[in-house]
Amino acid sequence: MEIFEGLVYVKYGRIGSKSEGPDYYLQTWDREFLLKYRDRGPWELDYYLEFFCRKFVEVTGKYDQETNIVKVTTVEEICVEHIPKKMEYS
């Protein structure tokens, strides 16, 4: 398991379909990661990640370099004024 710190935000509307719903991202100091908590339809909200939108968080999960996806195990809100400085990623 790896730990990432940053800001959770959401993007709507992937290219090719107007019915596809939100993608959840973690913006760290130097890059962004797509977050995946559970399997869901492309039009469904992920209520666990939705709760943390626009909040600074610490995410624990497994990072897949090929897809740039973090498979989330836990998310905890942290109290910081800005995105935490760069951490080492595999």
Phi and psi restraints in degrees (range 20) as a CNS / XPLOR table:
assign (resid 1 and name C) (resid 2 and name N)
       (resid 2 and name CA) (resid 2 and name C) 1.0 -119.1 20.0 2
assign (resid 2 and name N) (resid 2 and name CA)
       (resid 2 and name C) (resid 3 and name N) 1.0 159.2 20.0 2
assign (resid 2 and name C) (resid 3 and name N)
       (resid 3 and name CA) (resid 3 and name C) 1.0 -118.1 20.0 2
assign (resid 3 and name N) (resid 3 and name CA)
       (resid 3 and name C) (resid 4 and name N) 1.0 131.0 20.0 2
assign (resid 3 and name C) (resid 4 and name N)
       (resid 4 and name CA) (resid 4 and name C) 1.0 -125.4 20.0 2
assign (resid 4 and name N) (resid 4 and name CA)
       (resid 4 and name C) (resid 5 and name N) 1.0 142.4 20.0 2
assign (resid 4 and name C) (resid 5 and name N)
       (resid 5 and name CA) (resid 5 and name C) 1.0 -124.4 20.0 2
assign (resid 5 and name N) (resid 5 and name CA)
       (resid 5 and name C) (resid 6 and name N) 1.0 137.6 20.0 2
assign (resid 5 and name C) (resid 6 and name N)
       (resid 6 and name CA) (resid 6 and name C) 1.0 172.2 20.0 2
assign (resid 6 and name N) (resid 6 and name CA)
       (resid 6 and name C) (resid 7 and name N) 1.0 -158.8 20.0 2
assign (resid 6 and name C) (resid 7 and name N)
       (resid 7 and name CA) (resid 7 and name C) 1.0 -109.5 20.0 2
assign (resid 7 and name N) (resid 7 and name CA)
       (resid 7 and name C) (resid 8 and name N) 1.0 128.3 20.0 2
assign (resid 7 and name C) (resid 8 and name N)
       (resid 8 and name CA) (resid 8 and name C) 1.0 -88.1 20.0 2
assign (resid 8 and name N) (resid 8 and name CA)
       (resid 8 and name C) (resid 9 and name N) 1.0 132.2 20.0 2
assign (resid 8 and name C) (resid 9 and name N)
       (resid 9 and name CA) (resid 9 and name C) 1.0 -142.9 20.0 2
assign (resid 9 and name N) (resid 9 and name CA)
       (resid 9 and name C) (resid 10 and name N) 1.0 170.0 20.0 2
assign (resid 9 and name C) (resid 10 and name N)
       (resid 10 and name CA) (resid 10 and name C) 1.0 -126.1 20.0 2
assign (resid 10 and name N) (resid 10 and name CA)
       (resid 10 and name C) (resid 11 and name N) 1.0 143.6 20.0 2
assign (resid 10 and name C) (resid 11 and name N)
       (resid 11 and name CA) (resid 11 and name C) 1.0 -119.9 20.0 2
assign (resid 11 and name N) (resid 11 and name CA)
       (resid 11 and name C) (resid 12 and name N) 1.0 137.9 20.0 2
assign (resid 11 and name C) (resid 12 and name N)
       (resid 12 and name CA) (resid 12 and name C) 1.0 -111.0 20.0 2
assign (resid 12 and name N) (resid 12 and name CA)
       (resid 12 and name C) (resid 13 and name N) 1.0 151.9 20.0 2
assign (resid 12 and name C) (resid 13 and name N)
       (resid 13 and name CA) (resid 13 and name C) 1.0 74.7 20.0 2
assign (resid 13 and name N) (resid 13 and name CA)
       (resid 13 and name C) (resid 14 and name N) 1.0 80.4 20.0 2
assign (resid 13 and name C) (resid 14 and name N)
       (resid 14 and name CA) (resid 14 and name C) 1.0 -69.2 20.0 2
assign (resid 14 and name N) (resid 14 and name CA)
       (resid 14 and name C) (resid 15 and name N) 1.0 159.9 20.0 2
assign (resid 14 and name C) (resid 15 and name N)
       (resid 15 and name CA) (resid 15 and name C) 1.0 -65.9 20.0 2
assign (resid 15 and name N) (resid 15 and name CA)
       (resid 15 and name C) (resid 16 and name N) 1.0 133.5 20.0 2
assign (resid 15 and name C) (resid 16 and name N)
       (resid 16 and name CA) (resid 16 and name C) 1.0 107.2 20.0 2
assign (resid 16 and name N) (resid 16 and name CA)
       (resid 16 and name C) (resid 17 and name N) 1.0 -15.5 20.0 2
assign (resid 16 and name C) (resid 17 and name N)
       (resid 17 and name CA) (resid 17 and name C) 1.0 -153.9 20.0 2
assign (resid 17 and name N) (resid 17 and name CA)
       (resid 17 and name C) (resid 18 and name N) 1.0 136.7 20.0 2
assign (resid 17 and name C) (resid 18 and name N)
       (resid 18 and name CA) (resid 18 and name C) 1.0 -85.8 20.0 2
assign (resid 18 and name N) (resid 18 and name CA)
       (resid 18 and name C) (resid 19 and name N) 1.0 -11.7 20.0 2
assign (resid 18 and name C) (resid 19 and name N)
       (resid 19 and name CA) (resid 19 and name C) 1.0 -94.3 20.0 2
assign (resid 19 and name N) (resid 19 and name CA)
       (resid 19 and name C) (resid 20 and name N) 1.0 -1.8 20.0 2
assign (resid 19 and name C) (resid 20 and name N)
       (resid 20 and name CA) (resid 20 and name C) 1.0 -82.6 20.0 2
assign (resid 20 and name N) (resid 20 and name CA)
       (resid 20 and name C) (resid 21 and name N) 1.0 137.5 20.0 2
assign (resid 20 and name C) (resid 21 and name N)
       (resid 21 and name CA) (resid 21 and name C) 1.0 -88.5 20.0 2
assign (resid 21 and name N) (resid 21 and name CA)
       (resid 21 and name C) (resid 22 and name N) 1.0 -150.8 20.0 2
assign (resid 21 and name C) (resid 22 and name N)
       (resid 22 and name CA) (resid 22 and name C) 1.0 -78.8 20.0 2
assign (resid 22 and name N) (resid 22 and name CA)
       (resid 22 and name C) (resid 23 and name N) 1.0 148.2 20.0 2
assign (resid 22 and name C) (resid 23 and name N)
       (resid 23 and name CA) (resid 23 and name C) 1.0 -114.2 20.0 2
assign (resid 23 and name N) (resid 23 and name CA)
       (resid 23 and name C) (resid 24 and name N) 1.0 135.5 20.0 2
assign (resid 23 and name C) (resid 24 and name N)
       (resid 24 and name CA) (resid 24 and name C) 1.0 -102.5 20.0 2
assign (resid 24 and name N) (resid 24 and name CA)
       (resid 24 and name C) (resid 25 and name N) 1.0 132.2 20.0 2
assign (resid 24 and name C) (resid 25 and name N)
       (resid 25 and name CA) (resid 25 and name C) 1.0 -125.1 20.0 2
assign (resid 25 and name N) (resid 25 and name CA)
       (resid 25 and name C) (resid 26 and name N) 1.0 154.2 20.0 2
assign (resid 25 and name C) (resid 26 and name N)
       (resid 26 and name CA) (resid 26 and name C) 1.0 -114.9 20.0 2
assign (resid 26 and name N) (resid 26 and name CA)
       (resid 26 and name C) (resid 27 and name N) 1.0 117.1 20.0 2
assign (resid 26 and name C) (resid 27 and name N)
       (resid 27 and name CA) (resid 27 and name C) 1.0 -92.9 20.0 2
assign (resid 27 and name N) (resid 27 and name CA)
       (resid 27 and name C) (resid 28 and name N) 1.0 113.9 20.0 2
assign (resid 27 and name C) (resid 28 and name N)
       (resid 28 and name CA) (resid 28 and name C) 1.0 -98.0 20.0 2
assign (resid 28 and name N) (resid 28 and name CA)
       (resid 28 and name C) (resid 29 and name N) 1.0 -172.9 20.0 2
assign (resid 28 and name C) (resid 29 and name N)
       (resid 29 and name CA) (resid 29 and name C) 1.0 -58.3 20.0 2
assign (resid 29 and name N) (resid 29 and name CA)
       (resid 29 and name C) (resid 30 and name N) 1.0 -39.0 20.0 2
assign (resid 29 and name C) (resid 30 and name N)
       (resid 30 and name CA) (resid 30 and name C) 1.0 -122.5 20.0 2
assign (resid 30 and name N) (resid 30 and name CA)
       (resid 30 and name C) (resid 31 and name N) 1.0 -3.9 20.0 2
assign (resid 30 and name C) (resid 31 and name N)
       (resid 31 and name CA) (resid 31 and name C) 1.0 -163.2 20.0 2
assign (resid 31 and name N) (resid 31 and name CA)
       (resid 31 and name C) (resid 32 and name N) 1.0 177.9 20.0 2
assign (resid 31 and name C) (resid 32 and name N)
       (resid 32 and name CA) (resid 32 and name C) 1.0 -124.5 20.0 2
assign (resid 32 and name N) (resid 32 and name CA)
       (resid 32 and name C) (resid 33 and name N) 1.0 150.9 20.0 2
assign (resid 32 and name C) (resid 33 and name N)
       (resid 33 and name CA) (resid 33 and name C) 1.0 -126.5 20.0 2
assign (resid 33 and name N) (resid 33 and name CA)
       (resid 33 and name C) (resid 34 and name N) 1.0 139.4 20.0 2
assign (resid 33 and name C) (resid 34 and name N)
       (resid 34 and name CA) (resid 34 and name C) 1.0 -78.0 20.0 2
assign (resid 34 and name N) (resid 34 and name CA)
       (resid 34 and name C) (resid 35 and name N) 1.0 132.4 20.0 2
assign (resid 34 and name C) (resid 35 and name N)
       (resid 35 and name CA) (resid 35 and name C) 1.0 -101.8 20.0 2
assign (resid 35 and name N) (resid 35 and name CA)
       (resid 35 and name C) (resid 36 and name N) 1.0 140.0 20.0 2
assign (resid 35 and name C) (resid 36 and name N)
       (resid 36 and name CA) (resid 36 and name C) 1.0 -134.9 20.0 2
assign (resid 36 and name N) (resid 36 and name CA)
       (resid 36 and name C) (resid 37 and name N) 1.0 117.8 20.0 2
assign (resid 36 and name C) (resid 37 and name N)
       (resid 37 and name CA) (resid 37 and name C) 1.0 -97.8 20.0 2
assign (resid 37 and name N) (resid 37 and name CA)
       (resid 37 and name C) (resid 38 and name N) 1.0 -42.4 20.0 2
assign (resid 37 and name C) (resid 38 and name N)
       (resid 38 and name CA) (resid 38 and name C) 1.0 -151.0 20.0 2
assign (resid 38 and name N) (resid 38 and name CA)
       (resid 38 and name C) (resid 39 and name N) 1.0 165.2 20.0 2
assign (resid 38 and name C) (resid 39 and name N)
       (resid 39 and name CA) (resid 39 and name C) 1.0 -72.1 20.0 2
assign (resid 39 and name N) (resid 39 and name CA)
       (resid 39 and name C) (resid 40 and name N) 1.0 136.9 20.0 2
assign (resid 39 and name C) (resid 40 and name N)
       (resid 40 and name CA) (resid 40 and name C) 1.0 -156.5 20.0 2
assign (resid 40 and name N) (resid 40 and name CA)
       (resid 40 and name C) (resid 41 and name N) 1.0 161.3 20.0 2
assign (resid 40 and name C) (resid 41 and name N)
       (resid 41 and name CA) (resid 41 and name C) 1.0 -68.0 20.0 2
assign (resid 41 and name N) (resid 41 and name CA)
       (resid 41 and name C) (resid 42 and name N) 1.0 154.4 20.0 2
assign (resid 41 and name C) (resid 42 and name N)
       (resid 42 and name CA) (resid 42 and name C) 1.0 -66.5 20.0 2
assign (resid 42 and name N) (resid 42 and name CA)
       (resid 42 and name C) (resid 43 and name N) 1.0 -12.0 20.0 2
assign (resid 42 and name C) (resid 43 and name N)
       (resid 43 and name CA) (resid 43 and name C) 1.0 -100.9 20.0 2
assign (resid 43 and name N) (resid 43 and name CA)
       (resid 43 and name C) (resid 44 and name N) 1.0 -6.8 20.0 2
assign (resid 43 and name C) (resid 44 and name N)
       (resid 44 and name CA) (resid 44 and name C) 1.0 -90.5 20.0 2
assign (resid 44 and name N) (resid 44 and name CA)
       (resid 44 and name C) (resid 45 and name N) 1.0 146.0 20.0 2
assign (resid 44 and name C) (resid 45 and name N)
       (resid 45 and name CA) (resid 45 and name C) 1.0 -76.8 20.0 2
assign (resid 45 and name N) (resid 45 and name CA)
       (resid 45 and name C) (resid 46 and name N) 1.0 152.6 20.0 2
assign (resid 45 and name C) (resid 46 and name N)
       (resid 46 and name CA) (resid 46 and name C) 1.0 -106.9 20.0 2
assign (resid 46 and name N) (resid 46 and name CA)
       (resid 46 and name C) (resid 47 and name N) 1.0 99.9 20.0 2
assign (resid 46 and name C) (resid 47 and name N)
       (resid 47 and name CA) (resid 47 and name C) 1.0 -64.3 20.0 2
assign (resid 47 and name N) (resid 47 and name CA)
       (resid 47 and name C) (resid 48 and name N) 1.0 -27.3 20.0 2
assign (resid 47 and name C) (resid 48 and name N)
       (resid 48 and name CA) (resid 48 and name C) 1.0 -65.9 20.0 2
assign (resid 48 and name N) (resid 48 and name CA)
       (resid 48 and name C) (resid 49 and name N) 1.0 -50.0 20.0 2
assign (resid 48 and name C) (resid 49 and name N)
       (resid 49 and name CA) (resid 49 and name C) 1.0 -73.3 20.0 2
assign (resid 49 and name N) (resid 49 and name CA)
       (resid 49 and name C) (resid 50 and name N) 1.0 -32.7 20.0 2
assign (resid 49 and name C) (resid 50 and name N)
       (resid 50 and name CA) (resid 50 and name C) 1.0 -57.5 20.0 2
assign (resid 50 and name N) (resid 50 and name CA)
       (resid 50 and name C) (resid 51 and name N) 1.0 -37.0 20.0 2
assign (resid 50 and name C) (resid 51 and name N)
       (resid 51 and name CA) (resid 51 and name C) 1.0 -59.6 20.0 2
assign (resid 51 and name N) (resid 51 and name CA)
       (resid 51 and name C) (resid 52 and name N) 1.0 -31.1 20.0 2
assign (resid 51 and name C) (resid 52 and name N)
       (resid 52 and name CA) (resid 52 and name C) 1.0 -95.6 20.0 2
assign (resid 52 and name N) (resid 52 and name CA)
       (resid 52 and name C) (resid 53 and name N) 1.0 3.9 20.0 2
assign (resid 52 and name C) (resid 53 and name N)
       (resid 53 and name CA) (resid 53 and name C) 1.0 -59.1 20.0 2
assign (resid 53 and name N) (resid 53 and name CA)
       (resid 53 and name C) (resid 54 and name N) 1.0 138.3 20.0 2
assign (resid 53 and name C) (resid 54 and name N)
       (resid 54 and name CA) (resid 54 and name C) 1.0 63.3 20.0 2
assign (resid 54 and name N) (resid 54 and name CA)
       (resid 54 and name C) (resid 55 and name N) 1.0 31.0 20.0 2
assign (resid 54 and name C) (resid 55 and name N)
       (resid 55 and name CA) (resid 55 and name C) 1.0 -128.4 20.0 2
assign (resid 55 and name N) (resid 55 and name CA)
       (resid 55 and name C) (resid 56 and name N) 1.0 148.9 20.0 2
assign (resid 55 and name C) (resid 56 and name N)
       (resid 56 and name CA) (resid 56 and name C) 1.0 -80.9 20.0 2
assign (resid 56 and name N) (resid 56 and name CA)
       (resid 56 and name C) (resid 57 and name N) 1.0 131.7 20.0 2
assign (resid 56 and name C) (resid 57 and name N)
       (resid 57 and name CA) (resid 57 and name C) 1.0 -139.3 20.0 2
assign (resid 57 and name N) (resid 57 and name CA)
       (resid 57 and name C) (resid 58 and name N) 1.0 165.9 20.0 2
assign (resid 57 and name C) (resid 58 and name N)
       (resid 58 and name CA) (resid 58 and name C) 1.0 -115.1 20.0 2
assign (resid 58 and name N) (resid 58 and name CA)
       (resid 58 and name C) (resid 59 and name N) 1.0 120.5 20.0 2
assign (resid 58 and name C) (resid 59 and name N)
       (resid 59 and name CA) (resid 59 and name C) 1.0 -108.1 20.0 2
assign (resid 59 and name N) (resid 59 and name CA)
       (resid 59 and name C) (resid 60 and name N) 1.0 130.7 20.0 2
assign (resid 59 and name C) (resid 60 and name N)
       (resid 60 and name CA) (resid 60 and name C) 1.0 -108.3 20.0 2
assign (resid 60 and name N) (resid 60 and name CA)
       (resid 60 and name C) (resid 61 and name N) 1.0 130.4 20.0 2
assign (resid 60 and name C) (resid 61 and name N)
       (resid 61 and name CA) (resid 61 and name C) 1.0 -179.2 20.0 2
assign (resid 61 and name N) (resid 61 and name CA)
       (resid 61 and name C) (resid 62 and name N) 1.0 -174.8 20.0 2
assign (resid 61 and name C) (resid 62 and name N)
       (resid 62 and name CA) (resid 62 and name C) 1.0 -106.4 20.0 2
assign (resid 62 and name N) (resid 62 and name CA)
       (resid 62 and name C) (resid 63 and name N) 1.0 126.6 20.0 2
assign (resid 62 and name C) (resid 63 and name N)
       (resid 63 and name CA) (resid 63 and name C) 1.0 -96.3 20.0 2
assign (resid 63 and name N) (resid 63 and name CA)
       (resid 63 and name C) (resid 64 and name N) 1.0 129.3 20.0 2
assign (resid 63 and name C) (resid 64 and name N)
       (resid 64 and name CA) (resid 64 and name C) 1.0 -106.6 20.0 2
assign (resid 64 and name N) (resid 64 and name CA)
       (resid 64 and name C) (resid 65 and name N) 1.0 110.1 20.0 2
assign (resid 64 and name C) (resid 65 and name N)
       (resid 65 and name CA) (resid 65 and name C) 1.0 -64.4 20.0 2
assign (resid 65 and name N) (resid 65 and name CA)
       (resid 65 and name C) (resid 66 and name N) 1.0 -35.3 20.0 2
assign (resid 65 and name C) (resid 66 and name N)
       (resid 66 and name CA) (resid 66 and name C) 1.0 -64.1 20.0 2
assign (resid 66 and name N) (resid 66 and name CA)
       (resid 66 and name C) (resid 67 and name N) 1.0 -40.1 20.0 2
assign (resid 66 and name C) (resid 67 and name N)
       (resid 67 and name CA) (resid 67 and name C) 1.0 -101.9 20.0 2
assign (resid 67 and name N) (resid 67 and name CA)
       (resid 67 and name C) (resid 68 and name N) 1.0 -8.7 20.0 2
assign (resid 67 and name C) (resid 68 and name N)
       (resid 68 and name CA) (resid 68 and name C) 1.0 60.4 20.0 2
assign (resid 68 and name N) (resid 68 and name CA)
       (resid 68 and name C) (resid 69 and name N) 1.0 34.4 20.0 2
assign (resid 68 and name C) (resid 69 and name N)
       (resid 69 and name CA) (resid 69 and name C) 1.0 -110.6 20.0 2
assign (resid 69 and name N) (resid 69 and name CA)
       (resid 69 and name C) (resid 70 and name N) 1.0 136.4 20.0 2
assign (resid 69 and name C) (resid 70 and name N)
       (resid 70 and name CA) (resid 70 and name C) 1.0 -102.5 20.0 2
assign (resid 70 and name N) (resid 70 and name CA)
       (resid 70 and name C) (resid 71 and name N) 1.0 117.6 20.0 2
assign (resid 70 and name C) (resid 71 and name N)
       (resid 71 and name CA) (resid 71 and name C) 1.0 -83.6 20.0 2
assign (resid 71 and name N) (resid 71 and name CA)
       (resid 71 and name C) (resid 72 and name N) 1.0 107.2 20.0 2
assign (resid 71 and name C) (resid 72 and name N)
       (resid 72 and name CA) (resid 72 and name C) 1.0 -74.7 20.0 2
assign (resid 72 and name N) (resid 72 and name CA)
       (resid 72 and name C) (resid 73 and name N) 1.0 132.6 20.0 2
assign (resid 72 and name C) (resid 73 and name N)
       (resid 73 and name CA) (resid 73 and name C) 1.0 -99.7 20.0 2
assign (resid 73 and name N) (resid 73 and name CA)
       (resid 73 and name C) (resid 74 and name N) 1.0 -52.8 20.0 2
assign (resid 73 and name C) (resid 74 and name N)
       (resid 74 and name CA) (resid 74 and name C) 1.0 -141.3 20.0 2
assign (resid 74 and name N) (resid 74 and name CA)
       (resid 74 and name C) (resid 75 and name N) 1.0 156.2 20.0 2
assign (resid 74 and name C) (resid 75 and name N)
       (resid 75 and name CA) (resid 75 and name C) 1.0 -134.1 20.0 2
assign (resid 75 and name N) (resid 75 and name CA)
       (resid 75 and name C) (resid 76 and name N) 1.0 133.2 20.0 2
assign (resid 75 and name C) (resid 76 and name N)
       (resid 76 and name CA) (resid 76 and name C) 1.0 -131.2 20.0 2
assign (resid 76 and name N) (resid 76 and name CA)
       (resid 76 and name C) (resid 77 and name N) 1.0 136.5 20.0 2
assign (resid 76 and name C) (resid 77 and name N)
       (resid 77 and name CA) (resid 77 and name C) 1.0 -72.1 20.0 2
assign (resid 77 and name N) (resid 77 and name CA)
       (resid 77 and name C) (resid 78 and name N) 1.0 140.1 20.0 2
assign (resid 77 and name C) (resid 78 and name N)
       (resid 78 and name CA) (resid 78 and name C) 1.0 -121.8 20.0 2
assign (resid 78 and name N) (resid 78 and name CA)
       (resid 78 and name C) (resid 79 and name N) 1.0 155.0 20.0 2
assign (resid 78 and name C) (resid 79 and name N)
       (resid 79 and name CA) (resid 79 and name C) 1.0 -101.8 20.0 2
assign (resid 79 and name N) (resid 79 and name CA)
       (resid 79 and name C) (resid 80 and name N) 1.0 100.6 20.0 2
assign (resid 79 and name C) (resid 80 and name N)
       (resid 80 and name CA) (resid 80 and name C) 1.0 -140.0 20.0 2
assign (resid 80 and name N) (resid 80 and name CA)
       (resid 80 and name C) (resid 81 and name N) 1.0 161.2 20.0 2
assign (resid 80 and name C) (resid 81 and name N)
       (resid 81 and name CA) (resid 81 and name C) 1.0 -92.2 20.0 2
assign (resid 81 and name N) (resid 81 and name CA)
       (resid 81 and name C) (resid 82 and name N) 1.0 -18.4 20.0 2
assign (resid 81 and name C) (resid 82 and name N)
       (resid 82 and name CA) (resid 82 and name C) 1.0 -152.2 20.0 2
assign (resid 82 and name N) (resid 82 and name CA)
       (resid 82 and name C) (resid 83 and name N) 1.0 170.9 20.0 2
assign (resid 82 and name C) (resid 83 and name N)
       (resid 83 and name CA) (resid 83 and name C) 1.0 -61.5 20.0 2
assign (resid 83 and name N) (resid 83 and name CA)
       (resid 83 and name C) (resid 84 and name N) 1.0 127.8 20.0 2
assign (resid 83 and name C) (resid 84 and name N)
       (resid 84 and name CA) (resid 84 and name C) 1.0 -58.8 20.0 2
assign (resid 84 and name N) (resid 84 and name CA)
       (resid 84 and name C) (resid 85 and name N) 1.0 149.9 20.0 2
assign (resid 84 and name C) (resid 85 and name N)
       (resid 85 and name CA) (resid 85 and name C) 1.0 -58.3 20.0 2
assign (resid 85 and name N) (resid 85 and name CA)
       (resid 85 and name C) (resid 86 and name N) 1.0 165.1 20.0 2
assign (resid 85 and name C) (resid 86 and name N)
       (resid 86 and name CA) (resid 86 and name C) 1.0 -53.9 20.0 2
assign (resid 86 and name N) (resid 86 and name CA)
       (resid 86 and name C) (resid 87 and name N) 1.0 135.3 20.0 2
assign (resid 86 and name C) (resid 87 and name N)
       (resid 87 and name CA) (resid 87 and name C) 1.0 -112.3 20.0 2
assign (resid 87 and name N) (resid 87 and name CA)
       (resid 87 and name C) (resid 88 and name N) 1.0 163.5 20.0 2
assign (resid 87 and name C) (resid 88 and name N)
       (resid 88 and name CA) (resid 88 and name C) 1.0 -84.0 20.0 2
assign (resid 88 and name N) (resid 88 and name CA)
       (resid 88 and name C) (resid 89 and name N) 1.0 128.4 20.0 2
assign (resid 88 and name C) (resid 89 and name N)
       (resid 89 and name CA) (resid 89 and name C) 1.0 -115.9 20.0 2
assign (resid 89 and name N) (resid 89 and name CA)
       (resid 89 and name C) (resid 90 and name N) 1.0 148.4 20.0 2
